[in-house]
């Protein structure tokens, strides 16, 4: 295999020529932002929210018109961590604009006076702030918004996995953040989240601070025929071929989740020489290779789970989409202990984001983990 670029990108920013579809969504986003709206994205993880936001920033002219920021708060657990993530992102982007802008930011962050380290070569401050330095994160957060409001250009802040803020121990953070956002005059927000029911409750329930504060955009899978014909075209463009029915099978296997399809096709492309066909055998071998890459990660996840929780996970994985999991038939079919044991295991798996629930249906959040477990059960 040559060292040529693999056209099926699985990380980082995707060049426009290798970005599949999403014309309507990107056009809607740009239009809403330019008209001063906030946006809510609700879509499962790995459906392509991050890639779409970055694509809009780069190709719809938003980076030229706005200061653009993006943070992922999935692994944050407190107001302090949220503030730290946003602070780092704003500091990083401001630093790239030069000394004057950076010095202005440092002056505005009065709650962090004396907390900055300095680069010995440039004598410019570094954002070497730790959680312990945020004695009053609510003040620091307000200062960040004040700074952004003072800039010549308007700003866009995209916050991925936004539902996480509802899990912070200080229960008033939703109301606090909403009050700051209401006072900003030059910032638009993109709130992206993967936990559907939680995001809907935050933005559609009149009892919540963010009620009716943003326009909802659903991010559905790219239609099968669009994605598969695009992928086939990419192979042909690179002097390779792949059967359209095989592409449809990959699409169905991962229910149109962009990341998983891209990762499999990235490996398939890597295993297909120029002028060759990507056959079923190549696809099968490529899928096994991808799953093997995750061996250590997935083994660690299983090692951390108690036996009964692991048994429930295996039962859900074996069915792909499991319903009535506390029912007698499900418990007998998978030799589980009891309904109460399944309930406890399910809560644990949900808390760890290992499984997801859609109504009364349960499935594994990571589709590669689901396939890996099923493969393991057959071996």
Short mmCIF file of the C-alpha atoms (twelve columns), coordinates in Angstrom:
data_MODEL
# 
_entry.id   MODEL 
# 
loop_
_atom_site.group_PDB 
_atom_site.id 
_atom_site.type_symbol 
_atom_site.label_atom_id 
_atom_site.label_alt_id 
_atom_site.label_comp_id 
_atom_site.label_asym_id 
_atom_site.label_seq_id 
_atom_site.Cartn_x 
_atom_site.Cartn_y 
_atom_site.Cartn_z 
_atom_site.pdbx_PDB_model_num 
ATOM 1   C CA . UNK A 1   0.000   0.000   0.000  1 
ATOM 2   C CA . UNK A 2   1.400   3.424   -0.889 1 
ATOM 3   C CA . UNK A 3   1.664   6.352   1.501  1 
ATOM 4   C CA . UNK A 4   -1.144  8.200   -0.240 1 
ATOM 5   C CA . UNK A 5   -3.808  9.880   1.873  1 
ATOM 6   C CA . UNK A 6   -6.698  7.680   2.965  1 
ATOM 7   C CA . UNK A 7   -9.868  9.480   1.799  1 
ATOM 8   C CA . UNK A 8   -12.057 8.003   4.546  1 
ATOM 9   C CA . UNK A 9   -11.213 10.361  7.399  1 
ATOM 10  C CA . UNK A 10  -11.831 9.147   10.947 1 
ATOM 11  C CA . UNK A 11  -10.391 12.027  12.984 1 
ATOM 12  C CA . UNK A 12  -9.596  15.691  12.712 1 
ATOM 13  C CA . UNK A 13  -11.061 18.089  10.206 1 
ATOM 14  C CA . UNK A 14  -12.381 16.585  6.983  1 
ATOM 15  C CA . UNK A 15  -11.481 18.363  3.724  1 
ATOM 16  C CA . UNK A 16  -14.593 19.598  1.949  1 
ATOM 17  C CA . UNK A 17  -13.985 17.320  -1.038 1 
ATOM 18  C CA . UNK A 18  -14.192 14.261  1.231  1 
ATOM 19  C CA . UNK A 19  -17.222 15.371  3.237  1 
ATOM 20  C CA . UNK A 20  -20.380 13.423  2.456  1 
ATOM 21  C CA . UNK A 21  -23.711 15.236  2.074  1 
ATOM 22  C CA . UNK A 22  -25.047 17.391  4.965  1 
ATOM 23  C CA . UNK A 23  -25.671 20.269  2.528  1 
ATOM 24  C CA . UNK A 24  -29.041 21.123  4.075  1 
ATOM 25  C CA . UNK A 25  -27.857 20.853  7.672  1 
ATOM 26  C CA . UNK A 26  -24.767 23.008  7.081  1 
ATOM 27  C CA . UNK A 27  -26.824 25.580  5.198  1 
ATOM 28  C CA . UNK A 28  -29.415 25.671  7.992  1 
ATOM 29  C CA . UNK A 29  -26.729 26.092  10.647 1 
ATOM 30  C CA . UNK A 30  -25.049 28.976  8.851  1 
ATOM 31  C CA . UNK A 31  -28.372 30.702  8.201  1 
ATOM 32  C CA . UNK A 32  -29.567 30.371  11.811 1 
ATOM 33  C CA . UNK A 33  -26.261 31.608  13.228 1 
ATOM 34  C CA . UNK A 34  -26.156 34.608  10.909 1 
ATOM 35  C CA . UNK A 35  -29.655 35.508  12.029 1 
ATOM 36  C CA . UNK A 36  -28.650 35.472  15.690 1 
ATOM 37  C CA . UNK A 37  -30.155 32.124  16.715 1 
ATOM 38  C CA . UNK A 38  -28.857 29.520  19.108 1 
ATOM 39  C CA . UNK A 39  -28.993 25.908  17.880 1 
ATOM 40  C CA . UNK A 40  -29.623 22.533  19.517 1 
ATOM 41  C CA . UNK A 41  -28.252 19.383  17.883 1 
ATOM 42  C CA . UNK A 42  -29.585 16.067  19.158 1 
ATOM 43  C CA . UNK A 43  -27.993 12.971  17.664 1 
ATOM 44  C CA . UNK A 44  -26.378 9.732   18.873 1 
ATOM 45  C CA . UNK A 45  -22.669 9.754   19.536 1 
ATOM 46  C CA . UNK A 46  -20.452 9.178   16.516 1 
ATOM 47  C CA . UNK A 47  -23.146 10.369  14.118 1 
ATOM 48  C CA . UNK A 48  -20.893 13.202  12.942 1 
ATOM 49  C CA . UNK A 49  -21.905 16.225  15.058 1 
ATOM 50  C CA . UNK A 50  -18.323 17.380  15.639 1 
ATOM 51  C CA . UNK A 51  -17.321 16.929  12.000 1 
ATOM 52  C CA . UNK A 52  -20.393 18.850  10.834 1 
ATOM 53  C CA . UNK A 53  -19.759 21.768  13.190 1 
ATOM 54  C CA . UNK A 54  -16.117 22.021  12.105 1 
ATOM 55  C CA . UNK A 55  -17.202 21.701  8.468  1 
ATOM 56  C CA . UNK A 56  -19.613 24.616  8.908  1 
ATOM 57  C CA . UNK A 57  -16.954 26.700  10.620 1 
ATOM 58  C CA . UNK A 58  -14.519 26.151  7.738  1 
ATOM 59  C CA . UNK A 59  -16.589 25.947  4.579  1 
ATOM 60  C CA . UNK A 60  -19.629 28.129  5.250  1 
ATOM 61  C CA . UNK A 61  -17.581 31.251  5.891  1 
ATOM 62  C CA . UNK A 62  -18.246 31.245  9.649  1 
ATOM 63  C CA . UNK A 63  -14.561 31.263  10.652 1 
ATOM 64  C CA . UNK A 64  -14.067 34.428  8.630  1 
ATOM 65  C CA . UNK A 65  -17.067 36.224  10.118 1 
ATOM 66  C CA . UNK A 66  -16.939 34.970  13.717 1 
ATOM 67  C CA . UNK A 67  -14.598 33.943  16.483 1 
ATOM 68  C CA . UNK A 68  -15.295 30.191  16.626 1 
ATOM 69  C CA . UNK A 69  -14.894 27.928  19.647 1 
ATOM 70  C CA . UNK A 70  -15.618 24.261  20.283 1 
ATOM 71  C CA . UNK A 71  -15.518 22.300  23.553 1 
ATOM 72  C CA . UNK A 72  -16.495 18.719  24.397 1 
ATOM 73  C CA . UNK A 73  -17.719 18.417  27.990 1 
ATOM 74  C CA . UNK A 74  -18.595 14.695  28.035 1 
ATOM 75  C CA . UNK A 75  -16.019 13.935  30.716 1 
ATOM 76  C CA . UNK A 76  -16.597 17.024  32.848 1 
ATOM 77  C CA . UNK A 77  -18.318 16.581  36.189 1 
ATOM 78  C CA . UNK A 78  -18.503 20.072  37.678 1 
ATOM 79  C CA . UNK A 79  -18.854 23.814  37.097 1 
ATOM 80  C CA . UNK A 80  -15.101 24.110  37.631 1 
ATOM 81  C CA . UNK A 81  -14.281 21.628  34.861 1 
ATOM 82  C CA . UNK A 82  -16.723 23.264  32.438 1 
ATOM 83  C CA . UNK A 83  -15.157 26.662  33.094 1 
ATOM 84  C CA . UNK A 84  -11.674 25.207  32.682 1 
ATOM 85  C CA . UNK A 85  -12.550 23.644  29.307 1 
ATOM 86  C CA . UNK A 86  -14.078 26.864  27.988 1 
ATOM 87  C CA . UNK A 87  -11.244 28.950  29.406 1 
ATOM 88  C CA . UNK A 88  -8.591  26.803  27.721 1 
ATOM 89  C CA . UNK A 89  -10.356 26.977  24.358 1 
ATOM 90  C CA . UNK A 90  -10.846 30.755  24.488 1 
ATOM 91  C CA . UNK A 91  -7.263  31.259  25.673 1 
ATOM 92  C CA . UNK A 92  -5.875  29.034  22.880 1 
ATOM 93  C CA . UNK A 93  -7.829  30.811  20.137 1 
ATOM 94  C CA . UNK A 94  -7.054  34.265  21.579 1 
ATOM 95  C CA . UNK A 95  -3.350  33.467  21.833 1 
ATOM 96  C CA . UNK A 96  -3.272  32.868  18.073 1 
ATOM 97  C CA . UNK A 97  -4.514  36.436  17.507 1 
ATOM 98  C CA . UNK A 98  -1.414  38.012  19.066 1 
ATOM 99  C CA . UNK A 99  -0.121  39.720  22.176 1 
ATOM 100 C CA . UNK A 100 -2.642  42.545  22.380 1 
ATOM 101 C CA . UNK A 101 -5.693  40.281  22.381 1 
ATOM 102 C CA . UNK A 102 -4.116  37.869  24.853 1 
ATOM 103 C CA . UNK A 103 -3.143  40.622  27.273 1 
ATOM 104 C CA . UNK A 104 -6.698  41.961  27.089 1 
ATOM 105 C CA . UNK A 105 -8.085  38.534  28.003 1 
ATOM 106 C CA . UNK A 106 -5.727  38.202  30.959 1 
ATOM 107 C CA . UNK A 107 -6.746  41.635  32.213 1 
ATOM 108 C CA . UNK A 108 -10.441 40.704  32.046 1 
ATOM 109 C CA . UNK A 109 -9.912  37.432  33.951 1 
ATOM 110 C CA . UNK A 110 -9.559  39.238  37.267 1 
ATOM 111 C CA . UNK A 111 -10.696 36.179  39.239 1 
ATOM 112 C CA . UNK A 112 -7.513  34.430  38.052 1 
ATOM 113 C CA . UNK A 113 -5.027  37.212  38.790 1 
ATOM 114 C CA . UNK A 114 -1.691  35.717  39.768 1 
ATOM 115 C CA . UNK A 115 -2.663  32.250  38.562 1 
ATOM 116 C CA . UNK A 116 -1.078  32.400  35.097 1 
ATOM 117 C CA . UNK A 117 2.316   30.967  34.258 1 
ATOM 118 C CA . UNK A 118 4.533   32.685  31.688 1 
ATOM 119 C CA . UNK A 119 6.379   31.399  28.635 1 
ATOM 120 C CA . UNK A 120 10.049  32.143  29.269 1 
ATOM 121 C CA . UNK A 121 10.740  32.739  25.576 1 
ATOM 122 C CA . UNK A 122 7.847   35.090  24.747 1 
ATOM 123 C CA . UNK A 123 6.978   36.314  28.264 1 
ATOM 124 C CA . UNK A 124 3.340   35.737  27.318 1 
ATOM 125 C CA . UNK A 125 1.001   34.081  29.833 1 
ATOM 126 C CA . UNK A 126 0.140   30.378  29.569 1 
ATOM 127 C CA . UNK A 127 -3.210  28.979  30.632 1 
ATOM 128 C CA . UNK A 128 -1.601  26.664  33.182 1 
ATOM 129 C CA . UNK A 129 -4.680  26.826  35.373 1 
ATOM 130 C CA . UNK A 130 -5.882  23.872  37.427 1 
ATOM 131 C CA . UNK A 131 -9.269  23.203  38.946 1 
ATOM 132 C CA . UNK A 132 -7.920  24.260  42.337 1 
ATOM 133 C CA . UNK A 133 -7.204  27.726  40.943 1 
ATOM 134 C CA . UNK A 134 -10.894 28.305  40.203 1 
ATOM 135 C CA . UNK A 135 -12.020 29.546  43.590 1 
ATOM 136 C CA . UNK A 136 -15.095 31.161  42.043 1 
ATOM 137 C CA . UNK A 137 -15.768 29.482  38.664 1 
ATOM 138 C CA . UNK A 138 -19.022 31.399  38.233 1 
ATOM 139 C CA . UNK A 139 -17.062 34.689  38.266 1 
ATOM 140 C CA . UNK A 140 -14.455 33.346  35.836 1 
ATOM 141 C CA . UNK A 141 -17.193 32.144  33.474 1 
ATOM 142 C CA . UNK A 142 -18.864 35.549  33.540 1 
ATOM 143 C CA . UNK A 143 -15.509 37.198  32.794 1 
ATOM 144 C CA . UNK A 144 -14.969 34.943  29.777 1 
ATOM 145 C CA . UNK A 145 -18.337 35.950  28.338 1 
ATOM 146 C CA . UNK A 146 -17.588 39.619  29.089 1 
ATOM 147 C CA . UNK A 147 -14.323 39.313  27.163 1 
ATOM 148 C CA . UNK A 148 -16.033 37.717  24.150 1 
ATOM 149 C CA . UNK A 149 -18.695 40.422  24.156 1 
ATOM 150 C CA . UNK A 150 -15.938 43.038  23.975 1 
ATOM 151 C CA . UNK A 151 -14.406 41.695  20.757 1 
ATOM 152 C CA . UNK A 152 -14.969 43.335  17.394 1 
ATOM 153 C CA . UNK A 153 -16.296 40.154  15.802 1 
ATOM 154 C CA . UNK A 154 -19.196 38.120  17.120 1 
ATOM 155 C CA . UNK A 155 -18.477 34.649  18.482 1 
ATOM 156 C CA . UNK A 156 -19.874 31.138  18.189 1 
ATOM 157 C CA . UNK A 157 -19.434 28.662  21.020 1 
ATOM 158 C CA . UNK A 158 -20.236 25.025  20.239 1 
ATOM 159 C CA . UNK A 159 -20.628 22.787  23.300 1 
ATOM 160 C CA . UNK A 160 -20.681 19.046  22.626 1 
ATOM 161 C CA . UNK A 161 -22.453 16.620  25.002 1 
ATOM 162 C CA . UNK A 162 -24.217 19.586  26.552 1 
ATOM 163 C CA . UNK A 163 -26.584 17.377  28.588 1 
ATOM 164 C CA . UNK A 164 -23.635 16.729  30.901 1 
ATOM 165 C CA . UNK A 165 -24.245 20.010  32.762 1 
ATOM 166 C CA . UNK A 166 -27.498 18.622  34.177 1 
ATOM 167 C CA . UNK A 167 -25.414 16.004  36.037 1 
ATOM 168 C CA . UNK A 168 -23.190 18.495  37.844 1 
ATOM 169 C CA . UNK A 169 -23.536 18.371  41.649 1 
ATOM 170 C CA . UNK A 170 -24.356 22.082  41.902 1 
ATOM 171 C CA . UNK A 171 -27.921 21.876  40.682 1 
ATOM 172 C CA . UNK A 172 -28.206 25.551  39.761 1 
ATOM 173 C CA . UNK A 173 -25.586 25.534  36.986 1 
ATOM 174 C CA . UNK A 174 -28.203 25.304  34.219 1 
ATOM 175 C CA . UNK A 175 -29.900 28.461  35.519 1 
ATOM 176 C CA . UNK A 176 -26.565 30.220  36.088 1 
ATOM 177 C CA . UNK A 177 -25.287 29.477  32.582 1 
ATOM 178 C CA . UNK A 178 -28.613 30.443  31.041 1 
ATOM 179 C CA . UNK A 179 -28.532 33.808  32.828 1 
ATOM 180 C CA . UNK A 180 -25.048 34.531  31.458 1 
ATOM 181 C CA . UNK A 181 -26.080 33.534  27.943 1 
ATOM 182 C CA . UNK A 182 -29.144 35.794  28.081 1 
ATOM 183 C CA . UNK A 183 -26.916 38.755  28.906 1 
ATOM 184 C CA . UNK A 184 -24.431 38.222  26.086 1 
ATOM 185 C CA . UNK A 185 -25.107 40.274  22.986 1 
ATOM 186 C CA . UNK A 186 -22.462 38.984  20.583 1 
ATOM 187 C CA . UNK A 187 -22.326 35.209  21.138 1 
ATOM 188 C CA . UNK A 188 -24.339 32.466  19.446 1 
ATOM 189 C CA . UNK A 189 -24.365 28.953  20.867 1 
ATOM 190 C CA . UNK A 190 -24.548 25.493  19.375 1 
ATOM 191 C CA . UNK A 191 -25.655 22.970  21.996 1 
ATOM 192 C CA . UNK A 192 -24.963 19.413  20.825 1 
ATOM 193 C CA . UNK A 193 -26.007 16.354  22.783 1 
ATOM 194 C CA . UNK A 194 -26.373 12.601  22.389 1 
ATOM 195 C CA . UNK A 195 -28.743 11.749  25.245 1 
ATOM 196 C CA . UNK A 196 -32.019 12.430  23.483 1 
ATOM 197 C CA . UNK A 197 -34.456 12.431  26.392 1 
ATOM 198 C CA . UNK A 198 -32.221 14.577  28.582 1 
ATOM 199 C CA . UNK A 199 -31.612 17.142  25.828 1 
ATOM 200 C CA . UNK A 200 -35.318 17.282  24.986 1 
ATOM 201 C CA . UNK A 201 -36.145 17.835  28.643 1 
ATOM 202 C CA . UNK A 202 -33.588 20.644  28.913 1 
ATOM 203 C CA . UNK A 203 -34.873 22.540  25.868 1 
ATOM 204 C CA . UNK A 204 -38.533 21.528  25.552 1 
ATOM 205 C CA . UNK A 205 -39.668 21.350  29.183 1 
ATOM 206 C CA . UNK A 206 -40.976 24.709  30.412 1 
ATOM 207 C CA . UNK A 207 -39.639 23.955  33.902 1 
ATOM 208 C CA . UNK A 208 -36.025 24.073  32.696 1 
ATOM 209 C CA . UNK A 209 -33.922 27.256  32.283 1 
ATOM 210 C CA . UNK A 210 -33.045 26.542  28.623 1 
ATOM 211 C CA . UNK A 211 -36.671 26.066  27.603 1 
ATOM 212 C CA . UNK A 212 -37.406 27.529  24.178 1 
ATOM 213 C CA . UNK A 213 -33.962 29.156  23.988 1 
ATOM 214 C CA . UNK A 214 -32.680 27.539  20.794 1 
ATOM 215 C CA . UNK A 215 -33.779 26.080  17.467 1 
ATOM 216 C CA . UNK A 216 -33.694 22.284  17.354 1 
ATOM 217 C CA . UNK A 217 -31.978 20.539  14.456 1 
ATOM 218 C CA . UNK A 218 -32.118 16.759  14.338 1 
ATOM 219 C CA . UNK A 219 -29.086 15.039  12.867 1 
ATOM 220 C CA . UNK A 220 -30.289 11.861  11.224 1 
ATOM 221 C CA . UNK A 221 -28.075 9.340   9.440  1 
ATOM 222 C CA . UNK A 222 -27.056 10.306  5.942  1 
ATOM 223 C CA . UNK A 223 -29.534 8.477   3.640  1 
ATOM 224 C CA . UNK A 224 -28.233 5.060   2.624  1 
ATOM 225 C CA . UNK A 225 -28.203 5.655   -1.108 1 
ATOM 226 C CA . UNK A 226 -26.409 8.981   -0.735 1 
ATOM 227 C CA . UNK A 227 -23.713 7.563   1.528  1 
ATOM 228 C CA . UNK A 228 -23.148 4.317   -0.353 1 
ATOM 229 C CA . UNK A 229 -23.006 5.966   -3.783 1 
ATOM 230 C CA . UNK A 230 -20.626 8.592   -2.355 1 
ATOM 231 C CA . UNK A 231 -18.374 5.880   -0.846 1 
ATOM 232 C CA . UNK A 232 -18.373 3.895   -4.092 1 
ATOM 233 C CA . UNK A 233 -17.443 7.074   -5.946 1 
ATOM 234 C CA . UNK A 234 -14.540 7.706   -3.580 1 
ATOM 235 C CA . UNK A 235 -13.171 4.200   -4.225 1 
ATOM 236 C CA . UNK A 236 -13.488 4.693   -7.973 1 
ATOM 237 C CA . UNK A 237 -11.906 8.122   -7.792 1 
ATOM 238 C CA . UNK A 238 -8.903  6.454   -6.181 1 
ATOM 239 C CA . UNK A 239 -8.798  3.700   -8.847 1 
ATOM 240 C CA . UNK A 240 -10.351 0.974   -6.724 1 
ATOM 241 C CA . UNK A 241 -13.778 -0.636  -6.691 1 
ATOM 242 C CA . UNK A 242 -16.300 -1.878  -4.149 1 
ATOM 243 C CA . UNK A 243 -19.698 -3.491  -4.629 1 
ATOM 244 C CA . UNK A 244 -22.659 -1.231  -3.831 1 
ATOM 245 C CA . UNK A 245 -24.483 -4.104  -2.083 1 
ATOM 246 C CA . UNK A 246 -21.494 -4.613  0.209  1 
ATOM 247 C CA . UNK A 247 -21.587 -0.909  1.043  1 
ATOM 248 C CA . UNK A 248 -25.293 -1.163  1.834  1 
ATOM 249 C CA . UNK A 249 -24.539 -4.080  4.154  1 
ATOM 250 C CA . UNK A 250 -21.923 -2.002  6.004  1 
ATOM 251 C CA . UNK A 251 -24.397 0.864   6.272  1 
ATOM 252 C CA . UNK A 252 -27.121 -1.395  7.688  1 
ATOM 253 C CA . UNK A 253 -24.724 -3.100  10.072 1 
ATOM 254 C CA . UNK A 254 -23.901 0.227   11.727 1 
ATOM 255 C CA . UNK A 255 -27.333 1.833   11.229 1 
ATOM 256 C CA . UNK A 256 -25.848 4.726   9.302  1 
ATOM 257 C CA . UNK A 257 -23.564 5.901   12.133 1 
ATOM 258 C CA . UNK A 258 -20.949 7.863   10.261 1 
ATOM 259 C CA . UNK A 259 -17.915 7.155   12.444 1 
ATOM 260 C CA . UNK A 260 -18.243 3.366   12.322 1 
ATOM 261 C CA . UNK A 261 -18.799 3.269   8.560  1 
ATOM 262 C CA . UNK A 262 -15.879 5.620   7.973  1 
ATOM 263 C CA . UNK A 263 -13.601 3.554   10.215 1 
ATOM 264 C CA . UNK A 264 -14.443 0.294   8.455  1 
ATOM 265 C CA . UNK A 265 -14.089 1.860   5.001  1 
ATOM 266 C CA . UNK A 266 -10.830 3.506   6.062  1 
ATOM 267 C CA . UNK A 267 -9.475  0.033   6.835  1 
ATOM 268 C CA . UNK A 268 -10.997 -1.468  3.691  1 
ATOM 269 C CA . UNK A 269 -9.365  1.216   1.552  1 
ATOM 270 C CA . UNK A 270 -6.048  0.585   3.297  1 
ATOM 271 C CA . UNK A 271 -6.326  -3.136  2.501  1 
ATOM 272 C CA . UNK A 272 -7.244  -2.630  -1.164 1 
ATOM 273 C CA . UNK A 273 -4.425  -2.024  -3.624 1 
ATOM 274 C CA . UNK A 274 -4.821  0.284   -6.594 1 
ATOM 275 C CA . UNK A 275 -6.819  -1.277  -9.464 1 
ATOM 276 C CA . UNK A 276 -8.123  -3.981  -7.104 1 
ATOM 277 C CA . UNK A 277 -11.604 -4.850  -5.830 1 
ATOM 278 C CA . UNK A 278 -12.548 -4.482  -2.195 1 
ATOM 279 C CA . UNK A 279 -14.149 -7.904  -1.881 1 
ATOM 280 C CA . UNK A 280 -16.275 -9.406  0.892  1 
ATOM 281 C CA . UNK A 281 -13.155 -11.133 2.191  1 
ATOM 282 C CA . UNK A 282 -11.333 -7.804  2.382  1 
ATOM 283 C CA . UNK A 283 -14.296 -6.258  4.237  1 
ATOM 284 C CA . UNK A 284 -14.432 -9.206  6.658  1 
ATOM 285 C CA . UNK A 285 -10.692 -9.069  7.307  1 
ATOM 286 C CA . UNK A 286 -10.764 -5.275  7.671  1 
ATOM 287 C CA . UNK A 287 -13.616 -5.477  10.196 1 
ATOM 288 C CA . UNK A 288 -11.678 -8.038  12.246 1 
ATOM 289 C CA . UNK A 289 -8.590  -5.826  12.122 1 
ATOM 290 C CA . UNK A 290 -10.546 -2.825  13.409 1 
ATOM 291 C CA . UNK A 291 -12.085 -4.822  16.250 1 
ATOM 292 C CA . UNK A 292 -8.638  -6.205  17.140 1 
ATOM 293 C CA . UNK A 293 -7.297  -2.654  17.491 1 
ATOM 294 C CA . UNK A 294 -9.746  -2.167  20.379 1 
ATOM 295 C CA . UNK A 295 -8.873  -5.408  22.230 1 
ATOM 296 C CA . UNK A 296 -7.137  -3.754  25.164 1 
ATOM 297 C CA . UNK A 297 -9.726  -0.989  25.513 1 
ATOM 298 C CA . UNK A 298 -12.661 -3.377  25.470 1 
ATOM 299 C CA . UNK A 299 -10.979 -5.905  27.755 1 
ATOM 300 C CA . UNK A 300 -10.396 -3.116  30.269 1 
ATOM 301 C CA . UNK A 301 -14.085 -2.158  30.166 1 
ATOM 302 C CA . UNK A 302 -15.091 -5.758  30.915 1 
ATOM 303 C CA . UNK A 303 -12.497 -6.179  33.657 1 
ATOM 304 C CA . UNK A 304 -13.955 -3.197  35.505 1 
ATOM 305 C CA . UNK A 305 -17.470 -4.670  35.590 1 
ATOM 306 C CA . UNK A 306 -18.850 -7.026  38.261 1 
ATOM 307 C CA . UNK A 307 -19.823 -10.467 36.978 1 
ATOM 308 C CA . UNK A 308 -23.609 -9.931  37.040 1 
ATOM 309 C CA . UNK A 309 -23.294 -6.567  35.294 1 
ATOM 310 C CA . UNK A 310 -21.066 -8.149  32.659 1 
ATOM 311 C CA . UNK A 311 -23.609 -10.924 32.107 1 
ATOM 312 C CA . UNK A 312 -26.349 -8.363  31.491 1 
ATOM 313 C CA . UNK A 313 -24.067 -6.507  29.074 1 
ATOM 314 C CA . UNK A 314 -23.433 -9.732  27.142 1 
ATOM 315 C CA . UNK A 315 -27.166 -10.422 27.009 1 
ATOM 316 C CA . UNK A 316 -27.943 -6.983  25.564 1 
ATOM 317 C CA . UNK A 317 -25.022 -7.214  23.108 1 
ATOM 318 C CA . UNK A 318 -26.146 -10.621 21.865 1 
ATOM 319 C CA . UNK A 319 -29.556 -9.211  20.916 1 
ATOM 320 C CA . UNK A 320 -28.278 -5.962  19.420 1 
ATOM 321 C CA . UNK A 321 -31.402 -4.136  20.536 1 
ATOM 322 C CA . UNK A 322 -32.919 -5.607  23.669 1 
ATOM 323 C CA . UNK A 323 -36.424 -4.999  25.000 1 
ATOM 324 C CA . UNK A 324 -38.263 -6.179  28.113 1 
ATOM 325 C CA . UNK A 325 -34.935 -6.931  29.737 1 
ATOM 326 C CA . UNK A 326 -36.453 -7.510  33.183 1 
ATOM 327 C CA . UNK A 327 -39.025 -9.894  31.752 1 
ATOM 328 C CA . UNK A 328 -38.977 -13.613 32.473 1 
ATOM 329 C CA . UNK A 329 -38.258 -14.601 28.856 1 
ATOM 330 C CA . UNK A 330 -35.177 -12.367 28.568 1 
ATOM 331 C CA . UNK A 331 -33.830 -13.508 31.930 1 
ATOM 332 C CA . UNK A 332 -34.293 -17.217 31.115 1 
ATOM 333 C CA . UNK A 333 -32.963 -16.855 27.581 1 
ATOM 334 C CA . UNK A 334 -29.686 -15.453 28.886 1 
ATOM 335 C CA . UNK A 335 -29.505 -17.370 32.181 1 
ATOM 336 C CA . UNK A 336 -29.541 -14.187 34.255 1 
ATOM 337 C CA . UNK A 337 -30.140 -14.221 37.992 1 
ATOM 338 C CA . UNK A 338 -33.235 -12.074 38.517 1 
ATOM 339 C CA . UNK A 339 -35.111 -8.961  37.436 1 
ATOM 340 C CA . UNK A 340 -33.648 -6.968  40.324 1 
ATOM 341 C CA . UNK A 341 -30.095 -8.014  39.364 1 
ATOM 342 C CA . UNK A 342 -30.749 -6.924  35.766 1 
ATOM 343 C CA . UNK A 343 -32.154 -3.588  36.959 1 
ATOM 344 C CA . UNK A 344 -29.074 -2.908  39.069 1 
ATOM 345 C CA . UNK A 345 -26.726 -3.915  36.241 1 
ATOM 346 C CA . UNK A 346 -28.632 -1.750  33.775 1 
ATOM 347 C CA . UNK A 347 -28.332 1.321   36.003 1 
ATOM 348 C CA . UNK A 348 -24.588 0.726   36.283 1 
ATOM 349 C CA . UNK A 349 -24.154 0.337   32.528 1 
ATOM 350 C CA . UNK A 350 -26.235 3.439   31.824 1 
ATOM 351 C CA . UNK A 351 -24.269 5.497   34.359 1 
ATOM 352 C CA . UNK A 352 -21.023 4.420   32.700 1 
ATOM 353 C CA . UNK A 353 -22.421 5.256   29.236 1 
ATOM 354 C CA . UNK A 354 -21.747 1.687   28.120 1 
ATOM 355 C CA . UNK A 355 -25.354 1.169   27.086 1 
ATOM 356 C CA . UNK A 356 -28.016 3.616   25.918 1 
ATOM 357 C CA . UNK A 357 -31.786 3.533   26.219 1 
ATOM 358 C CA . UNK A 358 -34.308 4.643   23.639 1 
ATOM 359 C CA . UNK A 359 -37.734 4.245   25.175 1 
ATOM 360 C CA . UNK A 360 -37.825 0.629   26.336 1 
ATOM 361 C CA . UNK A 361 -35.037 -0.503  24.021 1 
ATOM 362 C CA . UNK A 362 -31.460 -0.979  25.209 1 
ATOM 363 C CA . UNK A 363 -28.326 -1.274  23.103 1 
ATOM 364 C CA . UNK A 364 -24.590 -0.765  23.472 1 
ATOM 365 C CA . UNK A 365 -23.448 2.808   22.976 1 
ATOM 366 C CA . UNK A 366 -20.330 1.648   21.113 1 
ATOM 367 C CA . UNK A 367 -21.272 -0.478  18.120 1 
ATOM 368 C CA . UNK A 368 -17.738 -1.831  17.790 1 
ATOM 369 C CA . UNK A 369 -17.927 -3.059  21.383 1 
ATOM 370 C CA . UNK A 370 -21.213 -4.771  20.571 1 
ATOM 371 C CA . UNK A 371 -19.665 -6.571  17.583 1 
ATOM 372 C CA . UNK A 372 -16.520 -7.376  19.558 1 
ATOM 373 C CA . UNK A 373 -18.547 -9.025  22.342 1 
ATOM 374 C CA . UNK A 374 -20.623 -11.029 19.860 1 
ATOM 375 C CA . UNK A 375 -17.431 -12.203 18.172 1 
ATOM 376 C CA . UNK A 376 -15.994 -13.102 21.562 1 
ATOM 377 C CA . UNK A 377 -19.082 -15.119 22.460 1 
ATOM 378 C CA . UNK A 378 -18.746 -17.176 19.268 1 
ATOM 379 C CA . UNK A 379 -15.063 -17.969 19.738 1 
# 
